[in-house]
Amino acid sequence: MTQVTLHIDSKKKWAAIKAILEAMDIAYDAQEPVKEISEKEQVLLRRAEADIAEGRLHKFKSHREILGR
């Protein structure tokens, strides 16, 4: 079985593609894009913003610098 993911940006294009799929008797599953951020992602975003605001971020160091090599 082959699976293809398409990102279609207009209803007109979707109507044309849907007609072709149905004419060829191809099974498909249409999903609407998620427009809202989940609660878990919102919590992570708030924590990251708080870290930035409170200066809890450190300059990136390579693993070699951390290990002293």
FENDAUR-V214008 format. One line per field, one symbol per residue. burial: b if it has 24 or more other C-alpha atoms within 12 Angstrom, else e. A space follows every 50 residues. Layout:
burial: ???
This chain:
burial: eeeeeeeeeeeeeeeeeeeeeeeeeeeeeeeeeeeeeeeeeeeeeeeeee eeeeeeeeeeeeeeeeeee
